[in-house]
């Protein structure tokens, strides 16, 4: 069994000096199949 967590982030810019993370999302996969378990949060939107 292979368990993976896929992580996605959204940022405000492409400039590393001023960008900040505004959203985080995760999806759990087992054997490359989504399990339905997810996580999603806005961070300082």
mmCIF entry with sequence, helices, sheets and N, C-alpha, C, O atoms, coordinates in Angstrom:
data_MODEL
# 
_entry.id   MODEL 
# 
_entity.id                         1 
_entity.type                       polymer 
_entity.pdbx_number_of_molecules   1 
# 
_entity_poly.entity_id                      1 
_entity_poly.type                           'polypeptide(L)' 
_entity_poly.nstd_linkage                   no 
_entity_poly.nstd_monomer                   no 
_entity_poly.pdbx_seq_one_letter_code       
;(UNK)(UNK)(UNK)(UNK)(UNK)(UNK)(UNK)(UNK)(UNK)(UNK)(UNK)(UNK)(UNK)(UNK)(UNK)(UNK)
(UNK)(UNK)(UNK)(UNK)(UNK)(UNK)(UNK)(UNK)(UNK)(UNK)(UNK)(UNK)(UNK)(UNK)(UNK)(UNK)
(UNK)(UNK)(UNK)(UNK)(UNK)(UNK)(UNK)(UNK)(UNK)(UNK)(UNK)(UNK)(UNK)
;
_entity_poly.pdbx_seq_one_letter_code_can   XXXXXXXXXXXXXXXXXXXXXXXXXXXXXXXXXXXXXXXXXXXXX 
_entity_poly.pdbx_strand_id                 A 
# 
loop_
_entity_poly_seq.entity_id 
_entity_poly_seq.num 
_entity_poly_seq.mon_id 
_entity_poly_seq.hetero 
1 1  UNK n 
1 2  UNK n 
1 3  UNK n 
1 4  UNK n 
1 5  UNK n 
1 6  UNK n 
1 7  UNK n 
1 8  UNK n 
1 9  UNK n 
1 10 UNK n 
1 11 UNK n 
1 12 UNK n 
1 13 UNK n 
1 14 UNK n 
1 15 UNK n 
1 16 UNK n 
1 17 UNK n 
1 18 UNK n 
1 19 UNK n 
1 20 UNK n 
1 21 UNK n 
1 22 UNK n 
1 23 UNK n 
1 24 UNK n 
1 25 UNK n 
1 26 UNK n 
1 27 UNK n 
1 28 UNK n 
1 29 UNK n 
1 30 UNK n 
1 31 UNK n 
1 32 UNK n 
1 33 UNK n 
1 34 UNK n 
1 35 UNK n 
1 36 UNK n 
1 37 UNK n 
1 38 UNK n 
1 39 UNK n 
1 40 UNK n 
1 41 UNK n 
1 42 UNK n 
1 43 UNK n 
1 44 UNK n 
1 45 UNK n 
# 
_struct_asym.id          A 
_struct_asym.entity_id   1 
# 
_struct_sheet.id               AA1 
_struct_sheet.type             ? 
_struct_sheet.number_strands   3 
_struct_sheet.details          ? 
# 
loop_
_struct_sheet_order.sheet_id 
_struct_sheet_order.range_id_1 
_struct_sheet_order.range_id_2 
_struct_sheet_order.offset 
_struct_sheet_order.sense 
AA1 1 2 ? anti-parallel 
AA1 2 3 ? anti-parallel 
# 
loop_
_struct_sheet_range.sheet_id 
_struct_sheet_range.id 
_struct_sheet_range.beg_label_comp_id 
_struct_sheet_range.beg_label_asym_id 
_struct_sheet_range.beg_label_seq_id 
_struct_sheet_range.pdbx_beg_PDB_ins_code 
_struct_sheet_range.end_label_comp_id 
_struct_sheet_range.end_label_asym_id 
_struct_sheet_range.end_label_seq_id 
_struct_sheet_range.pdbx_end_PDB_ins_code 
_struct_sheet_range.beg_auth_comp_id 
_struct_sheet_range.beg_auth_asym_id 
_struct_sheet_range.beg_auth_seq_id 
_struct_sheet_range.end_auth_comp_id 
_struct_sheet_range.end_auth_asym_id 
_struct_sheet_range.end_auth_seq_id 
AA1 1 UNK A 3  ? UNK A 11 ? UNK A 3  UNK A 11 
AA1 2 UNK A 21 ? UNK A 30 ? UNK A 21 UNK A 30 
AA1 3 UNK A 33 ? UNK A 42 ? UNK A 33 UNK A 42 
# 
loop_
_atom_site.group_PDB 
_atom_site.id 
_atom_site.type_symbol 
_atom_site.label_atom_id 
_atom_site.label_alt_id 
_atom_site.label_comp_id 
_atom_site.label_asym_id 
_atom_site.label_entity_id 
_atom_site.label_seq_id 
_atom_site.pdbx_PDB_ins_code 
_atom_site.Cartn_x 
_atom_site.Cartn_y 
_atom_site.Cartn_z 
_atom_site.occupancy 
_atom_site.B_iso_or_equiv 
_atom_site.pdbx_formal_charge 
_atom_site.auth_seq_id 
_atom_site.auth_comp_id 
_atom_site.auth_asym_id 
_atom_site.auth_atom_id 
_atom_site.pdbx_PDB_model_num 
ATOM 1   N N  . UNK A 1 1  ? 0.851   -1.183 0.000  1.00 0.00 ? 1  UNK A N  1 
ATOM 2   C CA . UNK A 1 1  ? 0.000   0.000  0.000  1.00 0.00 ? 1  UNK A CA 1 
ATOM 3   C C  . UNK A 1 1  ? 0.890   1.237  0.000  1.00 0.00 ? 1  UNK A C  1 
ATOM 4   O O  . UNK A 1 1  ? 1.820   1.344  0.799  1.00 0.00 ? 1  UNK A O  1 
ATOM 5   N N  . UNK A 1 2  ? 0.598   2.161  -0.896 1.00 0.00 ? 2  UNK A N  1 
ATOM 6   C CA . UNK A 1 2  ? 1.328   3.420  -0.970 1.00 0.00 ? 2  UNK A CA 1 
ATOM 7   C C  . UNK A 1 2  ? 0.382   4.539  -0.567 1.00 0.00 ? 2  UNK A C  1 
ATOM 8   O O  . UNK A 1 2  ? -0.665  4.735  -1.183 1.00 0.00 ? 2  UNK A O  1 
ATOM 9   N N  . UNK A 1 3  ? 0.761   5.272  0.476  1.00 0.00 ? 3  UNK A N  1 
ATOM 10  C CA . UNK A 1 3  ? -0.040  6.408  0.936  1.00 0.00 ? 3  UNK A CA 1 
ATOM 11  C C  . UNK A 1 3  ? 0.714   7.683  0.600  1.00 0.00 ? 3  UNK A C  1 
ATOM 12  O O  . UNK A 1 3  ? 1.892   7.822  0.928  1.00 0.00 ? 3  UNK A O  1 
ATOM 13  N N  . UNK A 1 4  ? 0.027   8.617  -0.057 1.00 0.00 ? 4  UNK A N  1 
ATOM 14  C CA . UNK A 1 4  ? 0.632   9.892  -0.431 1.00 0.00 ? 4  UNK A CA 1 
ATOM 15  C C  . UNK A 1 4  ? -0.297  11.034 -0.021 1.00 0.00 ? 4  UNK A C  1 
ATOM 16  O O  . UNK A 1 4  ? -1.517  10.876 0.027  1.00 0.00 ? 4  UNK A O  1 
ATOM 17  N N  . UNK A 1 5  ? 0.296   12.166 0.269  1.00 0.00 ? 5  UNK A N  1 
ATOM 18  C CA . UNK A 1 5  ? -0.445  13.397 0.502  1.00 0.00 ? 5  UNK A CA 1 
ATOM 19  C C  . UNK A 1 5  ? 0.025   14.398 -0.554 1.00 0.00 ? 5  UNK A C  1 
ATOM 20  O O  . UNK A 1 5  ? 1.210   14.723 -0.627 1.00 0.00 ? 5  UNK A O  1 
ATOM 21  N N  . UNK A 1 6  ? -0.905  14.879 -1.364 1.00 0.00 ? 6  UNK A N  1 
ATOM 22  C CA . UNK A 1 6  ? -0.600  15.867 -2.391 1.00 0.00 ? 6  UNK A CA 1 
ATOM 23  C C  . UNK A 1 6  ? -0.904  17.242 -1.809 1.00 0.00 ? 6  UNK A C  1 
ATOM 24  O O  . UNK A 1 6  ? -2.009  17.487 -1.326 1.00 0.00 ? 6  UNK A O  1 
ATOM 25  N N  . UNK A 1 7  ? 0.076   18.134 -1.858 1.00 0.00 ? 7  UNK A N  1 
ATOM 26  C CA . UNK A 1 7  ? -0.028  19.461 -1.260 1.00 0.00 ? 7  UNK A CA 1 
ATOM 27  C C  . UNK A 1 7  ? -0.040  20.519 -2.350 1.00 0.00 ? 7  UNK A C  1 
ATOM 28  O O  . UNK A 1 7  ? 0.745   20.460 -3.296 1.00 0.00 ? 7  UNK A O  1 
ATOM 29  N N  . UNK A 1 8  ? -0.939  21.493 -2.209 1.00 0.00 ? 8  UNK A N  1 
ATOM 30  C CA . UNK A 1 8  ? -1.009  22.616 -3.145 1.00 0.00 ? 8  UNK A CA 1 
ATOM 31  C C  . UNK A 1 8  ? -1.044  23.910 -2.347 1.00 0.00 ? 8  UNK A C  1 
ATOM 32  O O  . UNK A 1 8  ? -1.759  24.009 -1.350 1.00 0.00 ? 8  UNK A O  1 
ATOM 33  N N  . UNK A 1 9  ? -0.278  24.896 -2.780 1.00 0.00 ? 9  UNK A N  1 
ATOM 34  C CA . UNK A 1 9  ? -0.306  26.210 -2.139 1.00 0.00 ? 9  UNK A CA 1 
ATOM 35  C C  . UNK A 1 9  ? -0.601  27.277 -3.175 1.00 0.00 ? 9  UNK A C  1 
ATOM 36  O O  . UNK A 1 9  ? -0.241  27.144 -4.345 1.00 0.00 ? 9  UNK A O  1 
ATOM 37  N N  . UNK A 1 10 ? -1.252  28.321 -2.737 1.00 0.00 ? 10 UNK A N  1 
ATOM 38  C CA . UNK A 1 10 ? -1.510  29.485 -3.577 1.00 0.00 ? 10 UNK A CA 1 
ATOM 39  C C  . UNK A 1 10 ? -0.842  30.684 -2.913 1.00 0.00 ? 10 UNK A C  1 
ATOM 40  O O  . UNK A 1 10 ? -0.928  30.863 -1.698 1.00 0.00 ? 10 UNK A O  1 
ATOM 41  N N  . UNK A 1 11 ? -0.183  31.495 -3.717 1.00 0.00 ? 11 UNK A N  1 
ATOM 42  C CA . UNK A 1 11 ? 0.529   32.660 -3.191 1.00 0.00 ? 11 UNK A CA 1 
ATOM 43  C C  . UNK A 1 11 ? 0.027   33.941 -3.874 1.00 0.00 ? 11 UNK A C  1 
ATOM 44  O O  . UNK A 1 11 ? -0.710  33.898 -4.859 1.00 0.00 ? 11 UNK A O  1 
ATOM 45  N N  . UNK A 1 12 ? 0.451   35.071 -3.319 1.00 0.00 ? 12 UNK A N  1 
ATOM 46  C CA . UNK A 1 12 ? -0.012  36.363 -3.816 1.00 0.00 ? 12 UNK A CA 1 
ATOM 47  C C  . UNK A 1 12 ? 0.791   36.883 -4.995 1.00 0.00 ? 12 UNK A C  1 
ATOM 48  O O  . UNK A 1 12 ? 0.342   37.803 -5.679 1.00 0.00 ? 12 UNK A O  1 
ATOM 49  N N  . UNK A 1 13 ? 1.962   36.324 -5.252 1.00 0.00 ? 13 UNK A N  1 
ATOM 50  C CA . UNK A 1 13 ? 2.849   36.910 -6.257 1.00 0.00 ? 13 UNK A CA 1 
ATOM 51  C C  . UNK A 1 13 ? 3.863   35.875 -6.720 1.00 0.00 ? 13 UNK A C  1 
ATOM 52  O O  . UNK A 1 13 ? 3.941   34.777 -6.169 1.00 0.00 ? 13 UNK A O  1 
ATOM 53  N N  . UNK A 1 14 ? 4.630   36.231 -7.727 1.00 0.00 ? 14 UNK A N  1 
ATOM 54  C CA . UNK A 1 14 ? 5.757   35.390 -8.145 1.00 0.00 ? 14 UNK A CA 1 
ATOM 55  C C  . UNK A 1 14 ? 7.081   35.974 -7.669 1.00 0.00 ? 14 UNK A C  1 
ATOM 56  O O  . UNK A 1 14 ? 8.143   35.421 -7.954 1.00 0.00 ? 14 UNK A O  1 
ATOM 57  N N  . UNK A 1 15 ? 7.020   37.078 -6.952 1.00 0.00 ? 15 UNK A N  1 
ATOM 58  C CA . UNK A 1 15 ? 8.219   37.731 -6.418 1.00 0.00 ? 15 UNK A CA 1 
ATOM 59  C C  . UNK A 1 15 ? 8.451   37.241 -4.987 1.00 0.00 ? 15 UNK A C  1 
ATOM 60  O O  . UNK A 1 15 ? 7.675   37.572 -4.091 1.00 0.00 ? 15 UNK A O  1 
ATOM 61  N N  . UNK A 1 16 ? 9.494   36.468 -4.766 1.00 0.00 ? 16 UNK A N  1 
ATOM 62  C CA . UNK A 1 16 ? 9.768   35.868 -3.458 1.00 0.00 ? 16 UNK A CA 1 
ATOM 63  C C  . UNK A 1 16 ? 9.970   36.894 -2.350 1.00 0.00 ? 16 UNK A C  1 
ATOM 64  O O  . UNK A 1 16 ? 9.807   36.567 -1.175 1.00 0.00 ? 16 UNK A O  1 
ATOM 65  N N  . UNK A 1 17 ? 10.319  38.115 -2.697 1.00 0.00 ? 17 UNK A N  1 
ATOM 66  C CA . UNK A 1 17 ? 10.542  39.138 -1.676 1.00 0.00 ? 17 UNK A CA 1 
ATOM 67  C C  . UNK A 1 17 ? 9.245   39.661 -1.066 1.00 0.00 ? 17 UNK A C  1 
ATOM 68  O O  . UNK A 1 17 ? 9.242   40.137 0.069  1.00 0.00 ? 17 UNK A O  1 
ATOM 69  N N  . UNK A 1 18 ? 8.145   39.577 -1.810 1.00 0.00 ? 18 UNK A N  1 
ATOM 70  C CA . UNK A 1 18 ? 6.879   40.137 -1.316 1.00 0.00 ? 18 UNK A CA 1 
ATOM 71  C C  . UNK A 1 18 ? 5.740   39.126 -1.255 1.00 0.00 ? 18 UNK A C  1 
ATOM 72  O O  . UNK A 1 18 ? 4.687   39.436 -0.699 1.00 0.00 ? 18 UNK A O  1 
ATOM 73  N N  . UNK A 1 19 ? 5.913   37.942 -1.800 1.00 0.00 ? 19 UNK A N  1 
ATOM 74  C CA . UNK A 1 19 ? 4.803   37.000 -1.823 1.00 0.00 ? 19 UNK A CA 1 
ATOM 75  C C  . UNK A 1 19 ? 4.539   36.403 -0.459 1.00 0.00 ? 19 UNK A C  1 
ATOM 76  O O  . UNK A 1 19 ? 5.422   36.342 0.397  1.00 0.00 ? 19 UNK A O  1 
ATOM 77  N N  . UNK A 1 20 ? 3.292   35.959 -0.272 1.00 0.00 ? 20 UNK A N  1 
ATOM 78  C CA . UNK A 1 20 ? 2.927   35.256 0.951  1.00 0.00 ? 20 UNK A CA 1 
ATOM 79  C C  . UNK A 1 20 ? 1.915   34.173 0.592  1.00 0.00 ? 20 UNK A C  1 
ATOM 80  O O  . UNK A 1 20 ? 1.191   34.296 -0.395 1.00 0.00 ? 20 UNK A O  1 
ATOM 81  N N  . UNK A 1 21 ? 1.869   33.130 1.383  1.00 0.00 ? 21 UNK A N  1 
ATOM 82  C CA . UNK A 1 21 ? 0.933   32.032 1.157  1.00 0.00 ? 21 UNK A CA 1 
ATOM 83  C C  . UNK A 1 21 ? -0.451  32.480 1.603  1.00 0.00 ? 21 UNK A C  1 
ATOM 84  O O  . UNK A 1 21 ? -0.615  32.987 2.713  1.00 0.00 ? 21 UNK A O  1 
ATOM 85  N N  . UNK A 1 22 ? -1.451  32.293 0.735  1.00 0.00 ? 22 UNK A N  1 
ATOM 86  C CA . UNK A 1 22 ? -2.806  32.680 1.093  1.00 0.00 ? 22 UNK A CA 1 
ATOM 87  C C  . UNK A 1 22 ? -3.768  31.495 1.140  1.00 0.00 ? 22 UNK A C  1 
ATOM 88  O O  . UNK A 1 22 ? -4.888  31.634 1.632  1.00 0.00 ? 22 UNK A O  1 
ATOM 89  N N  . UNK A 1 23 ? -3.348  30.323 0.634  1.00 0.00 ? 23 UNK A N  1 
ATOM 90  C CA . UNK A 1 23 ? -4.237  29.168 0.628  1.00 0.00 ? 23 UNK A CA 1 
ATOM 91  C C  . UNK A 1 23 ? -3.418  27.880 0.604  1.00 0.00 ? 23 UNK A C  1 
ATOM 92  O O  . UNK A 1 23 ? -2.390  27.804 -0.068 1.00 0.00 ? 23 UNK A O  1 
ATOM 93  N N  . UNK A 1 24 ? -3.884  26.859 1.350  1.00 0.00 ? 24 UNK A N  1 
ATOM 94  C CA . UNK A 1 24 ? -3.220  25.557 1.395  1.00 0.00 ? 24 UNK A CA 1 
ATOM 95  C C  . UNK A 1 24 ? -4.290  24.483 1.201  1.00 0.00 ? 24 UNK A C  1 
ATOM 96  O O  . UNK A 1 24 ? -5.367  24.559 1.793  1.00 0.00 ? 24 UNK A O  1 
ATOM 97  N N  . UNK A 1 25 ? -3.991  23.493 0.378  1.00 0.00 ? 25 UNK A N  1 
ATOM 98  C CA . UNK A 1 25 ? -4.902  22.373 0.176  1.00 0.00 ? 25 UNK A CA 1 
ATOM 99  C C  . UNK A 1 25 ? -4.133  21.065 0.092  1.00 0.00 ? 25 UNK A C  1 
ATOM 100 O O  . UNK A 1 25 ? -3.012  21.030 -0.416 1.00 0.00 ? 25 UNK A O  1 
ATOM 101 N N  . UNK A 1 26 ? -4.737  19.980 0.592  1.00 0.00 ? 26 UNK A N  1 
ATOM 102 C CA . UNK A 1 26 ? -4.120  18.651 0.561  1.00 0.00 ? 26 UNK A CA 1 
ATOM 103 C C  . UNK A 1 26 ? -5.171  17.606 0.185  1.00 0.00 ? 26 UNK A C  1 
ATOM 104 O O  . UNK A 1 26 ? -6.349  17.750 0.513  1.00 0.00 ? 26 UNK A O  1 
ATOM 105 N N  . UNK A 1 27 ? -4.734  16.563 -0.500 1.00 0.00 ? 27 UNK A N  1 
ATOM 106 C CA . UNK A 1 27 ? -5.577  15.420 -0.846 1.00 0.00 ? 27 UNK A CA 1 
ATOM 107 C C  . UNK A 1 27 ? -4.802  14.156 -0.503 1.00 0.00 ? 27 UNK A C  1 
ATOM 108 O O  . UNK A 1 27 ? -3.622  14.041 -0.836 1.00 0.00 ? 27 UNK A O  1 
ATOM 109 N N  . UNK A 1 28 ? -5.452  13.211 0.157  1.00 0.00 ? 28 UNK A N  1 
ATOM 110 C CA . UNK A 1 28 ? -4.814  11.928 0.481  1.00 0.00 ? 28 UNK A CA 1 
ATOM 111 C C  . UNK A 1 28 ? -5.084  10.929 -0.644 1.00 0.00 ? 28 UNK A C  1 
ATOM 112 O O  . UNK A 1 28 ? -6.212  10.802 -1.122 1.00 0.00 ? 28 UNK A O  1 
ATOM 113 N N  . UNK A 1 29 ? -4.024  10.217 -1.060 1.00 0.00 ? 29 UNK A N  1 
ATOM 114 C CA . UNK A 1 29 ? -4.127  9.163  -2.069 1.00 0.00 ? 29 UNK A CA 1 
ATOM 115 C C  . UNK A 1 29 ? -3.618  7.861  -1.476 1.00 0.00 ? 29 UNK A C  1 
ATOM 116 O O  . UNK A 1 29 ? -2.613  7.849  -0.765 1.00 0.00 ? 29 UNK A O  1 
ATOM 117 N N  . UNK A 1 30 ? -4.300  6.778  -1.762 1.00 0.00 ? 30 UNK A N  1 
ATOM 118 C CA . UNK A 1 30 ? -3.785  5.438  -1.435 1.00 0.00 ? 30 UNK A CA 1 
ATOM 119 C C  . UNK A 1 30 ? -3.745  4.659  -2.735 1.00 0.00 ? 30 UNK A C  1 
ATOM 120 O O  . UNK A 1 30 ? -4.757  4.514  -3.421 1.00 0.00 ? 30 UNK A O  1 
ATOM 121 N N  . UNK A 1 31 ? -2.567  4.163  -3.064 1.00 0.00 ? 31 UNK A N  1 
ATOM 122 C CA . UNK A 1 31 ? -2.325  3.491  -4.347 1.00 0.00 ? 31 UNK A CA 1 
ATOM 123 C C  . UNK A 1 31 ? -2.784  4.371  -5.509 1.00 0.00 ? 31 UNK A C  1 
ATOM 124 O O  . UNK A 1 31 ? -3.407  3.888  -6.454 1.00 0.00 ? 31 UNK A O  1 
ATOM 125 N N  . UNK A 1 32 ? -2.470  5.665  -5.432 1.00 0.00 ? 32 UNK A N  1 
ATOM 126 C CA . UNK A 1 32 ? -2.761  6.658  -6.474 1.00 0.00 ? 32 UNK A CA 1 
ATOM 127 C C  . UNK A 1 32 ? -4.255  6.928  -6.673 1.00 0.00 ? 32 UNK A C  1 
ATOM 128 O O  . UNK A 1 32 ? -4.648  7.487  -7.698 1.00 0.00 ? 32 UNK A O  1 
ATOM 129 N N  . UNK A 1 33 ? -5.094  6.537  -5.704 1.00 0.00 ? 33 UNK A N  1 
ATOM 130 C CA . UNK A 1 33 ? -6.531  6.759  -5.773 1.00 0.00 ? 33 UNK A CA 1 
ATOM 131 C C  . UNK A 1 33 ? -6.956  7.669  -4.631 1.00 0.00 ? 33 UNK A C  1 
ATOM 132 O O  . UNK A 1 33 ? -6.616  7.392  -3.481 1.00 0.00 ? 33 UNK A O  1 
ATOM 133 N N  . UNK A 1 34 ? -7.694  8.756  -4.907 1.00 0.00 ? 34 UNK A N  1 
ATOM 134 C CA . UNK A 1 34 ? -8.147  9.634  -3.827 1.00 0.00 ? 34 UNK A CA 1 
ATOM 135 C C  . UNK A 1 34 ? -9.032  8.882  -2.831 1.00 0.00 ? 34 UNK A C  1 
ATOM 136 O O  . UNK A 1 34 ? -9.904  8.102  -3.213 1.00 0.00 ? 34 UNK A O  1 
ATOM 137 N N  . UNK A 1 35 ? -8.783  9.140  -1.538 1.00 0.00 ? 35 UNK A N  1 
ATOM 138 C CA . UNK A 1 35 ? -9.558  8.472  -0.492 1.00 0.00 ? 35 UNK A CA 1 
ATOM 139 C C  . UNK A 1 35 ? -10.777 9.281  -0.068 1.00 0.00 ? 35 UNK A C  1 
ATOM 140 O O  . UNK A 1 35 ? -11.646 8.776  0.644  1.00 0.00 ? 35 UNK A O  1 
ATOM 141 N N  . UNK A 1 36 ? -10.841 10.527 -0.502 1.00 0.00 ? 36 UNK A N  1 
ATOM 142 C CA . UNK A 1 36 ? -11.927 11.401 -0.060 1.00 0.00 ? 36 UNK A CA 1 
ATOM 143 C C  . UNK A 1 36 ? -11.541 12.265 1.125  1.00 0.00 ? 36 UNK A C  1 
ATOM 144 O O  . UNK A 1 36 ? -12.291 13.162 1.511  1.00 0.00 ? 36 UNK A O  1 
ATOM 145 N N  . UNK A 1 37 ? -10.371 12.003 1.709  1.00 0.00 ? 37 UNK A N  1 
ATOM 146 C CA . UNK A 1 37 ? -9.887  12.819 2.821  1.00 0.00 ? 37 UNK A CA 1 
ATOM 147 C C  . UNK A 1 37 ? -9.136  14.019 2.255  1.00 0.00 ? 37 UNK A C  1 
ATOM 148 O O  . UNK A 1 37 ? -8.176  13.863 1.501  1.00 0.00 ? 37 UNK A O  1 
ATOM 149 N N  . UNK A 1 38 ? -9.580  15.209 2.625  1.00 0.00 ? 38 UNK A N  1 
ATOM 150 C CA . UNK A 1 38 ? -8.970  16.432 2.118  1.00 0.00 ? 38 UNK A CA 1 
ATOM 151 C C  . UNK A 1 38 ? -8.779  17.434 3.242  1.00 0.00 ? 38 UNK A C  1 
ATOM 152 O O  . UNK A 1 38 ? -9.344  17.289 4.326  1.00 0.00 ? 38 UNK A O  1 
ATOM 153 N N  . UNK A 1 39 ? -7.982  18.439 2.971  1.00 0.00 ? 39 UNK A N  1 
ATOM 154 C CA . UNK A 1 39 ? -7.752  19.554 3.891  1.00 0.00 ? 39 UNK A CA 1 
ATOM 155 C C  . UNK A 1 39 ? -7.686  20.821 3.054  1.00 0.00 ? 39 UNK A C  1 
ATOM 156 O O  . UNK A 1 39 ? -7.064  20.832 1.992  1.00 0.00 ? 39 UNK A O  1 
ATOM 157 N N  . UNK A 1 40 ? -8.317  21.883 3.520  1.00 0.00 ? 40 UNK A N  1 
ATOM 158 C CA . UNK A 1 40 ? -8.290  23.153 2.804  1.00 0.00 ? 40 UNK A CA 1 
ATOM 159 C C  . UNK A 1 40 ? -8.389  24.290 3.806  1.00 0.00 ? 40 UNK A C  1 
ATOM 160 O O  . UNK A 1 40 ? -9.253  24.266 4.683  1.00 0.00 ? 40 UNK A O  1 
ATOM 161 N N  . UNK A 1 41 ? -7.508  25.298 3.689  1.00 0.00 ? 41 UNK A N  1 
ATOM 162 C CA . UNK A 1 41 ? -7.539  26.469 4.550  1.00 0.00 ? 41 UNK A CA 1 
ATOM 163 C C  . UNK A 1 41 ? -7.087  27.695 3.778  1.00 0.00 ? 41 UNK A C  1 
ATOM 164 O O  . UNK A 1 41 ? -6.153  27.638 2.978  1.00 0.00 ? 41 UNK A O  1 
ATOM 165 N N  . UNK A 1 42 ? -7.769  28.807 4.035  1.00 0.00 ? 42 UNK A N  1 
ATOM 166 C CA . UNK A 1 42 ? -7.289  30.108 3.600  1.00 0.00 ? 42 UNK A CA 1 
ATOM 167 C C  . UNK A 1 42 ? -6.388  30.636 4.704  1.00 0.00 ? 42 UNK A C  1 
ATOM 168 O O  . UNK A 1 42 ? -6.704  30.494 5.885  1.00 0.00 ? 42 UNK A O  1 
ATOM 169 N N  . UNK A 1 43 ? -5.278  31.238 4.334  1.00 0.00 ? 43 UNK A N  1 
ATOM 170 C CA . UNK A 1 43 ? -4.325  31.773 5.293  1.00 0.00 ? 43 UNK A CA 1 
ATOM 171 C C  . UNK A 1 43 ? -4.181  33.265 5.061  1.00 0.00 ? 43 UNK A C  1 
ATOM 172 O O  . UNK A 1 43 ? -3.571  33.678 4.074  1.00 0.00 ? 43 UNK A O  1 
ATOM 173 N N  . UNK A 1 44 ? -4.721  34.070 5.936  1.00 0.00 ? 44 UNK A N  1 
ATOM 174 C CA . UNK A 1 44 ? -4.577  35.509 5.835  1.00 0.00 ? 44 UNK A CA 1 
ATOM 175 C C  . UNK A 1 44 ? -5.046  36.025 4.471  1.00 0.00 ? 44 UNK A C  1 
ATOM 176 O O  . UNK A 1 44 ? -4.295  36.722 3.789  1.00 0.00 ? 44 UNK A O  1 
ATOM 177 N N  . UNK A 1 45 ? -6.280  35.690 4.063  1.00 0.00 ? 45 UNK A N  1 
ATOM 178 C CA . UNK A 1 45 ? -6.737  36.059 2.714  1.00 0.00 ? 45 UNK A CA 1 
ATOM 179 C C  . UNK A 1 45 ? -6.924  37.565 2.538  1.00 0.00 ? 45 UNK A C  1 
ATOM 180 O O  . UNK A 1 45 ? -7.304  38.019 1.459  1.00 0.00 ? 45 UNK A O  1 
# 
